[in-house]
Amino acid sequence: MSGGTGTGLSVLIVGAGIVGRAIAYYLVQGGARVRLIDADPSPSDASRASIGVLTHITGGDDPYGRFHRDGHALHGELAARLLEETGVDVGFRRLGGIQLVMAEAEMDQAREVMAFSRKRGCSYEWMDIQSLRRLEPRISADALGGVFFPGDHRVDPELLASALLQSAQSGGLQVDFSTRLTGFDSIGDHEVGVRLQTRRGTERCGVDRVVLAAGSWSAQLGELAGVTARVRPIRGQHCRFRGGGEIHHVLRYDGYCAVPCGEQIAAGATLEDVGFATDTTPAAATQITGFFQRILELSPEVMDQRAGLRPKPRRGRPVIAPLGDGVESVFIAAGHYKSGVLLGPITGQVVAQWLLSGVPPRQMGPFAVAR
């Protein structure tokens, strides 16, 4: 396989979203020879469609809870490293977040959230409306208060994706867009033969390992190797409104959130089980605008609307593992659902270490394909 300056493992990564780029980034650092391909002619629309909220930690002391916590903690360190390596500020900001209470009937739910957070050791603070409006003067006067979580942060998904790719390419990563994996000629312990459709036609090559990190399309790619990974697409849409300097925290209500995004406010996202459709719709814009009007005393002027596909796994956890018995040389890293940006870097770190050493660096049984 061409590409890369390392002399170690050769790896083909299928899917150039944040997960795929993070895997490539850490593999290149480990000396692997890496080729990253994607069927699209440009970077991942799913990354572009995300608003990049890094949620506070409420997970328990189990493999997924620890994975979530460690993934959350990794972002600050990674942002500093990428800034040094590439000069790109990926927009990592420790904003803090507020879960709003807009009606008396919602107070019981807020108490449950605080009790759960206290049990899990997650920092929080109840804020009455006076305290809340000192932090966020544009919050609706209808609000009764909110639960403040200092652990809510944000990163710019497009800048993070760009910096990961730029740094990996400087280390020898080969990147080919408009290139598809169309089949496997062979799957052995030490080499995988693949068929690719490129701009130049069909290409056959052999690599040591293949990683399927194509989000919602990963299940279809797994079937080329005879394995079904239960991941399906859920469309998410968000809108960008004028007024980015008018709010300063992550604001949450009724399953939606709003976050400052440069000169705009990004708000969303919807959850729509519509297959692989990635178009934006007026109905979603209406829903998101309604959320915006409910929580903020601002005129909702929509500047942009975006849609992307969130890969939803069976039983809630991502699929990060070899495809299965007899398919140990083909890995899958998909099914991160609403946490693709948050968990992308730690997924990249774990998969890279696993491939380079031959053993998982942490307990990964719960992330197996069979569940």
HUQUI-V84769 format. One record per pair of residues at least 12 apart in sequence whose ideal C-beta (glycine too) atoms are under 10 Angstrom apart, sorted by the first residue. I is the first residue (numbers start at 1). J is the second residue. Records with the same first field share a line. If there is no record, write none. Layout:
I->J ; J
This chain:
1->33 ; 34 ; 35 ; 174 ; 194 ; 205 ; 206 ; 207 ; 208
2->33 ; 35 ; 174 ; 205
3->33 ; 34 ; 35 ; 36 ; 169 ; 172 ; 173 ; 174 ; 175 ; 176
4->24 ; 27 ; 28 ; 31 ; 32 ; 33 ; 34 ; 35 ; 168 ; 171 ; 172 ; 173 ; 174
5->28 ; 31 ; 33 ; 170 ; 171 ; 172 ; 173
6->27 ; 28 ; 29 ; 30 ; 31 ; 32 ; 33 ; 34 ; 171 ; 172
7->31 ; 32 ; 33
8->27 ; 30 ; 31 ; 32 ; 33 ; 34 ; 208 ; 355 ; 356
9->27 ; 30 ; 31 ; 32 ; 33 ; 34 ; 207 ; 208 ; 209 ; 352 ; 355 ; 356 ; 358
10->32 ; 33 ; 34 ; 35 ; 191 ; 192 ; 205 ; 206 ; 207 ; 208 ; 209
11->23 ; 24 ; 27 ; 28 ; 30 ; 32 ; 33 ; 34 ; 35 ; 36 ; 192 ; 207 ; 208 ; 209 ; 210 ; 211 ; 331 ; 351 ; 352 ; 355 ; 356
12->33 ; 34 ; 35 ; 36 ; 37 ; 174 ; 181 ; 192 ; 194 ; 196 ; 205 ; 206 ; 207 ; 208 ; 209 ; 210 ; 211 ; 212 ; 330
13->27 ; 34 ; 35 ; 36 ; 37 ; 38 ; 173 ; 175 ; 207 ; 209 ; 210 ; 211 ; 212 ; 213 ; 214 ; 331 ; 333 ; 348 ; 351
14->35 ; 36 ; 37 ; 38 ; 39 ; 179 ; 180 ; 181 ; 194 ; 196 ; 210 ; 211 ; 212 ; 213 ; 214 ; 217 ; 218 ; 221 ; 330 ; 332
15->36 ; 37 ; 38 ; 39 ; 40 ; 44 ; 46 ; 181 ; 211 ; 212 ; 213 ; 214 ; 215 ; 216 ; 217 ; 218 ; 221 ; 333 ; 334
16->36 ; 37 ; 38 ; 39 ; 40 ; 42 ; 43 ; 44 ; 47 ; 161 ; 164 ; 165 ; 175 ; 176 ; 177 ; 179 ; 213 ; 214
17->38 ; 40 ; 43 ; 44 ; 45 ; 46 ; 47 ; 48 ; 50 ; 157 ; 161 ; 213 ; 214 ; 215 ; 308 ; 311 ; 334 ; 336 ; 340 ; 341 ; 344
18->43 ; 44 ; 46 ; 47 ; 50 ; 52 ; 155 ; 157 ; 158 ; 160 ; 161 ; 164 ; 165 ; 213 ; 215 ; 336 ; 340 ; 341 ; 342 ; 343 ; 344 ; 345 ; 347 ; 348
19->44 ; 46 ; 47 ; 211 ; 213 ; 214 ; 215 ; 218 ; 311 ; 318 ; 320 ; 333 ; 334 ; 335 ; 336 ; 340 ; 341 ; 343 ; 344 ; 345 ; 347 ; 348 ; 351
20->36 ; 37 ; 38 ; 44 ; 47 ; 161 ; 164 ; 165 ; 211 ; 212 ; 213 ; 214 ; 215 ; 333 ; 334 ; 344 ; 347 ; 348 ; 351
21->36 ; 38 ; 43 ; 44 ; 47 ; 160 ; 161 ; 162 ; 163 ; 164 ; 165 ; 166 ; 167 ; 168 ; 173 ; 175 ; 213 ; 344 ; 345 ; 348
22->74 ; 78 ; 160 ; 161 ; 164 ; 165 ; 168 ; 213 ; 333 ; 343 ; 344 ; 345 ; 346 ; 347 ; 348 ; 349 ; 350 ; 351 ; 352
23->36 ; 164 ; 168 ; 211 ; 213 ; 331 ; 333 ; 344 ; 345 ; 347 ; 348 ; 349 ; 350 ; 351 ; 352 ; 355
24->36 ; 164 ; 165 ; 167 ; 168 ; 169 ; 171 ; 173 ; 174 ; 175 ; 211 ; 213 ; 348 ; 351 ; 352
25->78 ; 81 ; 82 ; 85 ; 163 ; 164 ; 165 ; 166 ; 167 ; 168 ; 169 ; 171 ; 173 ; 345 ; 348 ; 349 ; 352
26->164 ; 168 ; 345 ; 346 ; 347 ; 348 ; 349 ; 350 ; 351 ; 352 ; 353 ; 355 ; 356
27->168 ; 171 ; 173 ; 209 ; 211 ; 348 ; 349 ; 351 ; 352 ; 353 ; 355 ; 356
28->167 ; 168 ; 169 ; 170 ; 171 ; 172 ; 173 ; 352
29->81 ; 85 ; 167 ; 168 ; 171 ; 348 ; 349 ; 352 ; 356
30->171 ; 349 ; 352 ; 353 ; 355 ; 356 ; 357
31->171 ; 172 ; 356
32->171 ; 172 ; 173 ; 208 ; 209 ; 352 ; 355 ; 356
33->172 ; 173 ; 174 ; 207 ; 208
34->168 ; 171 ; 172 ; 173 ; 174 ; 175 ; 207 ; 209 ; 211 ; 352 ; 355
35->173 ; 174 ; 175 ; 176 ; 179 ; 196 ; 205 ; 207
36->165 ; 168 ; 169 ; 173 ; 174 ; 175 ; 176 ; 177 ; 179 ; 211 ; 213
37->174 ; 175 ; 176 ; 177 ; 178 ; 179 ; 180 ; 181 ; 194 ; 196 ; 197 ; 198 ; 214
38->175 ; 176 ; 177 ; 178 ; 179 ; 180 ; 181 ; 213 ; 214 ; 217
39->177 ; 178 ; 179 ; 180 ; 181 ; 182 ; 197 ; 214 ; 217 ; 221
40->177 ; 178 ; 179 ; 180 ; 214
41->177 ; 178 ; 179 ; 199
42->177 ; 178
43->158 ; 161 ; 162 ; 165 ; 175 ; 177
44->157 ; 158 ; 161 ; 214 ; 215 ; 308 ; 309 ; 340
45->215 ; 278 ; 306 ; 307 ; 308 ; 309
46->157 ; 161 ; 214 ; 215 ; 216 ; 233 ; 236 ; 278 ; 306 ; 307 ; 308 ; 309 ; 310 ; 311 ; 336 ; 340 ; 341
47->156 ; 157 ; 158 ; 159 ; 160 ; 161 ; 162 ; 215 ; 308 ; 340 ; 341 ; 344
48->157 ; 158 ; 161 ; 306 ; 307 ; 308
49->157 ; 158 ; 235 ; 236 ; 237 ; 238 ; 268 ; 269 ; 278 ; 280 ; 305 ; 306 ; 307 ; 308 ; 309 ; 310
50->155 ; 156 ; 157 ; 158 ; 160 ; 161 ; 236 ; 238 ; 266 ; 268 ; 269 ; 306 ; 308 ; 310 ; 338 ; 340 ; 341 ; 342 ; 344
51->154 ; 155 ; 156 ; 157 ; 236 ; 238 ; 239 ; 240 ; 250 ; 257 ; 258 ; 259 ; 261 ; 265 ; 266 ; 267 ; 268 ; 269 ; 306 ; 341
52->75 ; 90 ; 91 ; 92 ; 93 ; 153 ; 154 ; 155 ; 156 ; 157 ; 158 ; 159 ; 160 ; 259 ; 261 ; 266 ; 341 ; 342
53->95 ; 97 ; 152 ; 153 ; 154 ; 155 ; 157 ; 250 ; 252 ; 257 ; 258 ; 259 ; 266 ; 268 ; 269 ; 338 ; 339 ; 341 ; 342
54->71 ; 72 ; 73 ; 75 ; 76 ; 92 ; 93 ; 94 ; 95 ; 97 ; 151 ; 152 ; 153 ; 154 ; 155 ; 250 ; 339 ; 341 ; 342 ; 343
55->68 ; 72 ; 97 ; 149 ; 151 ; 152 ; 153 ; 250 ; 252 ; 257 ; 338 ; 339 ; 342
56->72 ; 96 ; 97 ; 99 ; 117 ; 120 ; 122 ; 123 ; 124 ; 147 ; 148 ; 149 ; 150 ; 151 ; 152 ; 153 ; 250
57->69 ; 70 ; 71 ; 72 ; 73 ; 117 ; 120 ; 121 ; 122 ; 123 ; 149 ; 151 ; 152
58->113 ; 116 ; 117 ; 119 ; 120 ; 121 ; 122 ; 124 ; 149 ; 151
59->72 ; 120 ; 121 ; 122
60->119 ; 120 ; 121
61->120 ; 121
62->363 ; 366
63->317 ; 362 ; 363 ; 364 ; 365 ; 366 ; 367
64->316 ; 317 ; 318 ; 343 ; 363 ; 366 ; 367
65->120
66->362 ; 363
67->317 ; 318 ; 320 ; 339 ; 343 ; 346 ; 347 ; 350 ; 362 ; 363 ; 364 ; 366 ; 367
68->317 ; 339 ; 342 ; 343 ; 346
69->120 ; 121 ; 122 ; 151 ; 346
70->343 ; 345 ; 346 ; 349 ; 350 ; 362
71->336 ; 339 ; 341 ; 342 ; 343 ; 344 ; 345 ; 346 ; 347 ; 349 ; 350
72->151 ; 152 ; 153 ; 339 ; 342 ; 343 ; 345 ; 346
73->151 ; 346
74->342 ; 343 ; 344 ; 345 ; 346 ; 348 ; 349
75->90 ; 92 ; 94 ; 153 ; 154 ; 155 ; 160 ; 341 ; 342 ; 344 ; 345 ; 346
76->92 ; 94 ; 153 ; 155
77->92 ; 345
78->90 ; 92 ; 155 ; 160 ; 163 ; 164 ; 344 ; 345 ; 346 ; 348 ; 349
79->91 ; 92 ; 93 ; 153 ; 155 ; 156 ; 159 ; 160 ; 163 ; 345
80->92
81->163 ; 167
82->159 ; 160 ; 162 ; 163 ; 164 ; 166 ; 167 ; 345
83->163
84->167
85->163 ; 164 ; 166 ; 167 ; 168 ; 170 ; 171
86->159 ; 162 ; 163 ; 164 ; 165 ; 166 ; 167 ; 168 ; 169 ; 170
87->163 ; 166
88->156 ; 159 ; 160 ; 162 ; 163 ; 164 ; 166 ; 167
89->156 ; 159 ; 163
90->155 ; 156 ; 157 ; 158 ; 159 ; 160 ; 161 ; 162 ; 163 ; 164
91->154 ; 155 ; 156 ; 157 ; 158 ; 159 ; 160 ; 163 ; 261 ; 262
92->153 ; 154 ; 155 ; 156 ; 159 ; 160
93->153 ; 154 ; 155 ; 156 ; 248 ; 250 ; 259 ; 260
94->150 ; 151 ; 152 ; 153 ; 154
95->149 ; 150 ; 152 ; 153 ; 154 ; 247 ; 248 ; 249 ; 250 ; 251 ; 259 ; 260
96->123 ; 125 ; 135 ; 148 ; 149 ; 150 ; 151 ; 152 ; 153 ; 248 ; 249 ; 250
97->124 ; 146 ; 147 ; 148 ; 149 ; 150 ; 151 ; 152 ; 153 ; 154 ; 249 ; 250 ; 251 ; 252 ; 257 ; 259
98->125 ; 127 ; 132 ; 135 ; 136 ; 139 ; 143 ; 145 ; 146 ; 147 ; 148 ; 149 ; 152 ; 247 ; 248 ; 249 ; 250 ; 251 ; 252 ; 253 ; 257 ; 295
99->113 ; 114 ; 117 ; 124 ; 145 ; 146 ; 147 ; 148 ; 149 ; 152 ; 250 ; 251 ; 252 ; 253 ; 257
100->127 ; 129 ; 132 ; 136 ; 139 ; 140 ; 142 ; 143 ; 144 ; 145 ; 146 ; 147 ; 251 ; 252 ; 253 ; 254 ; 257 ; 258 ; 294 ; 295
101->113 ; 126 ; 127 ; 128 ; 129 ; 132 ; 143 ; 144 ; 145 ; 146 ; 147 ; 253
102->139 ; 140 ; 142 ; 143 ; 144 ; 145 ; 146 ; 253 ; 254 ; 294 ; 295
103->142 ; 143 ; 144
104->144
106->144 ; 253 ; 254
107->144 ; 145
109->147
110->126 ; 144 ; 145 ; 146 ; 147
111->126 ; 147
113->147 ; 149
114->126 ; 147
117->147 ; 149 ; 151
122->149 ; 150 ; 151
123->148 ; 149 ; 150 ; 151
124->147 ; 148 ; 149 ; 150 ; 151
125->146 ; 147 ; 148 ; 149 ; 150
126->145 ; 146 ; 147 ; 148
127->143 ; 145 ; 146 ; 147 ; 148
128->143 ; 144 ; 145 ; 146
129->141 ; 142 ; 143 ; 144 ; 145 ; 146
130->145
131->145 ; 146 ; 148
132->144 ; 145 ; 146 ; 148 ; 249
133->145 ; 297
135->148 ; 247 ; 248 ; 249
136->246 ; 247 ; 248 ; 249 ; 251 ; 295 ; 296
137->246 ; 247 ; 248 ; 297
138->243 ; 246 ; 247 ; 248 ; 251 ; 265 ; 295 ; 296 ; 297 ; 298
139->247 ; 249 ; 251 ; 295 ; 296 ; 297
140->253 ; 293 ; 294 ; 295 ; 296 ; 297 ; 298
141->297
142->294 ; 295 ; 297
143->251 ; 253 ; 294 ; 295 ; 296
146->249 ; 251 ; 252 ; 253 ; 295
147->252
148->249
149->249 ; 250 ; 252
150->249
152->249 ; 250 ; 251 ; 252 ; 257 ; 259
153->250 ; 259 ; 342
154->249 ; 250 ; 257 ; 259 ; 260 ; 261 ; 266 ; 341
155->341 ; 342 ; 344 ; 345
156->261 ; 262 ; 266 ; 341
157->308 ; 340 ; 341 ; 344
160->341 ; 344 ; 345
161->341 ; 344
164->344 ; 345 ; 348
168->348
176->196 ; 198 ; 199 ; 203
177->198 ; 199
178->197 ; 198 ; 199
179->196 ; 197 ; 198 ; 199 ; 200 ; 203
180->195 ; 196 ; 197 ; 198 ; 214 ; 217 ; 221
181->194 ; 195 ; 196 ; 197 ; 210 ; 212 ; 214 ; 217 ; 220 ; 221 ; 224 ; 225
182->194 ; 195 ; 196 ; 197 ; 202 ; 203 ; 221 ; 224
183->195 ; 196 ; 197 ; 202 ; 204 ; 221 ; 224 ; 225
184->210 ; 221 ; 224 ; 225 ; 226 ; 327 ; 330
185->204 ; 205 ; 206
186->206 ; 329
187->210 ; 225 ; 226 ; 323 ; 326 ; 327 ; 328 ; 329 ; 330
188->206 ; 208 ; 328 ; 329
189->208 ; 326 ; 328 ; 329
190->206 ; 208 ; 209 ; 329
191->206 ; 207 ; 208 ; 209 ; 329
192->205 ; 206 ; 207 ; 208 ; 209 ; 210 ; 225 ; 327 ; 329 ; 330
193->205 ; 206 ; 207 ; 210
194->206 ; 207 ; 210 ; 224 ; 225 ; 330
195->224
207->329
208->329 ; 355
209->322 ; 328 ; 329 ; 330 ; 331 ; 351 ; 354 ; 355 ; 356
210->225 ; 323 ; 327 ; 329 ; 330 ; 331 ; 332
211->320 ; 330 ; 331 ; 332 ; 333 ; 334 ; 348 ; 351 ; 352 ; 354 ; 355
212->224 ; 225 ; 227 ; 229 ; 231 ; 319 ; 323 ; 330 ; 331 ; 332 ; 333 ; 334
213->320 ; 331 ; 332 ; 333 ; 334 ; 336 ; 344 ; 347 ; 348 ; 351
214->231 ; 311 ; 332 ; 333 ; 334
215->231 ; 233 ; 308 ; 309 ; 310 ; 311 ; 333 ; 334 ; 335 ; 336 ; 337 ; 340
216->231 ; 232 ; 233 ; 234 ; 235 ; 275 ; 276 ; 278 ; 308 ; 309 ; 310 ; 311 ; 312 ; 334 ; 335 ; 337
217->231 ; 233 ; 276 ; 309 ; 311 ; 334
218->231 ; 311 ; 313 ; 319 ; 332 ; 333 ; 334 ; 335
219->231 ; 232 ; 233 ; 311 ; 313 ; 319 ; 332 ; 334 ; 335 ; 369
220->276
221->323 ; 330 ; 332 ; 334
222->319 ; 323 ; 324 ; 327 ; 330 ; 332 ; 334 ; 369
224->330
225->323 ; 324 ; 326 ; 327 ; 329 ; 330 ; 332
226->323 ; 324 ; 326 ; 327
227->322 ; 323 ; 324 ; 325 ; 326 ; 327 ; 330 ; 332 ; 369 ; 370
228->323 ; 324 ; 369 ; 370
229->311 ; 313 ; 314 ; 319 ; 321 ; 323 ; 324 ; 332 ; 334 ; 335 ; 368 ; 369 ; 370 ; 371
230->312 ; 313 ; 314 ; 315 ; 319 ; 335 ; 369 ; 370 ; 371
231->311 ; 312 ; 313 ; 314 ; 318 ; 319 ; 332 ; 334 ; 335 ; 336 ; 337 ; 369
232->273 ; 275 ; 276 ; 309 ; 310 ; 311 ; 312 ; 313 ; 314 ; 335
233->272 ; 273 ; 274 ; 275 ; 276 ; 277 ; 278 ; 308 ; 309 ; 310 ; 311 ; 312
234->269 ; 270 ; 271 ; 272 ; 273 ; 274 ; 275 ; 308 ; 309 ; 310 ; 311 ; 312 ; 337 ; 338
235->269 ; 270 ; 271 ; 272 ; 273 ; 274 ; 275 ; 276 ; 277 ; 278 ; 279 ; 280 ; 281 ; 284 ; 307 ; 308 ; 309 ; 310
236->268 ; 269 ; 270 ; 271 ; 272 ; 284 ; 306 ; 307 ; 308 ; 309 ; 310 ; 337 ; 338
237->268 ; 269 ; 270 ; 271 ; 272 ; 278 ; 279 ; 280 ; 281 ; 283 ; 284 ; 285 ; 287 ; 288 ; 305 ; 306 ; 307 ; 308
238->256 ; 257 ; 258 ; 259 ; 261 ; 266 ; 267 ; 268 ; 269 ; 270 ; 280 ; 284 ; 285 ; 288 ; 304 ; 305 ; 306 ; 307 ; 308
239->258 ; 264 ; 265 ; 266 ; 267 ; 268 ; 269 ; 270 ; 280 ; 284 ; 285 ; 286 ; 287 ; 288 ; 289 ; 291 ; 292 ; 300 ; 302 ; 303 ; 304 ; 305 ; 306
240->261 ; 262 ; 263 ; 264 ; 265 ; 266 ; 267 ; 268 ; 288 ; 301 ; 302 ; 303 ; 304 ; 305 ; 306
241->258 ; 261 ; 264 ; 265 ; 266 ; 267 ; 288 ; 289 ; 292 ; 296 ; 298 ; 299 ; 300 ; 301 ; 302 ; 303 ; 304
242->263 ; 264 ; 265 ; 298 ; 299 ; 300 ; 301 ; 302 ; 303
243->258 ; 260 ; 263 ; 264 ; 265 ; 292 ; 296 ; 298 ; 299 ; 300 ; 301 ; 303
244->259 ; 260 ; 261 ; 262 ; 263 ; 264 ; 265 ; 266 ; 303
245->260 ; 262 ; 263 ; 264 ; 265
246->260 ; 265 ; 296 ; 297 ; 298
247->259 ; 260 ; 261 ; 265 ; 267 ; 295 ; 296 ; 298
248->260
251->265 ; 267 ; 291 ; 292 ; 295 ; 296
252->291 ; 295
253->291 ; 294 ; 295
254->287 ; 290 ; 291 ; 294 ; 295
255->268 ; 269 ; 270 ; 271 ; 291
256->268 ; 269 ; 270 ; 287 ; 288 ; 290 ; 291 ; 292 ; 294 ; 295
257->269 ; 291 ; 295
258->288 ; 291 ; 292 ; 295 ; 296 ; 298
261->304
263->303
264->301 ; 302 ; 303 ; 304
265->292 ; 296 ; 298 ; 300 ; 301 ; 303
266->288 ; 303 ; 304 ; 306
267->288 ; 289 ; 291 ; 292 ; 295 ; 296 ; 300 ; 302
268->284 ; 285 ; 287 ; 288 ; 291 ; 292 ; 305 ; 306 ; 307
269->284 ; 287 ; 288 ; 306 ; 307 ; 308 ; 310 ; 338
270->283 ; 284 ; 285 ; 287 ; 288 ; 307
271->310 ; 312 ; 337 ; 338
272->284 ; 307 ; 309 ; 310
273->312
274->307 ; 309
275->309
276->309
277->307 ; 309
278->306 ; 307 ; 308 ; 309
279->307
280->304 ; 305 ; 306 ; 307
281->305 ; 307
282->305
284->305 ; 307
285->300 ; 302 ; 305
288->300 ; 302 ; 305
289->301 ; 302
308->340
310->335 ; 336 ; 337 ; 338 ; 339 ; 340
311->334 ; 335 ; 336 ; 337 ; 338 ; 340
312->335 ; 336 ; 337 ; 338
313->334 ; 335 ; 336 ; 337 ; 367 ; 369 ; 371
314->335 ; 369 ; 371
315->335 ; 366 ; 371
316->335 ; 337 ; 366 ; 371
317->335 ; 336 ; 337 ; 366 ; 367 ; 368 ; 371
318->332 ; 333 ; 334 ; 335 ; 336 ; 337 ; 339 ; 340 ; 343 ; 347 ; 366 ; 367
319->331 ; 332 ; 333 ; 334 ; 335 ; 336 ; 367 ; 368 ; 369 ; 370 ; 371
320->332 ; 333 ; 334 ; 335 ; 336 ; 343 ; 346 ; 347 ; 350 ; 351 ; 354 ; 360 ; 364 ; 366 ; 367 ; 368 ; 369
321->333 ; 351 ; 354 ; 360 ; 364 ; 365 ; 366 ; 367 ; 368 ; 369 ; 370 ; 371
322->354 ; 355 ; 360 ; 364 ; 368 ; 369
323->368 ; 369 ; 370
324->368 ; 369 ; 370
325->369 ; 370
327->369
328->358
329->355
331->351 ; 354 ; 355 ; 369
332->351 ; 367 ; 368 ; 369
333->347 ; 348 ; 350 ; 351 ; 354 ; 367
334->347
335->367 ; 369
346->362
347->367
349->361 ; 362
350->362 ; 364 ; 367
351->364
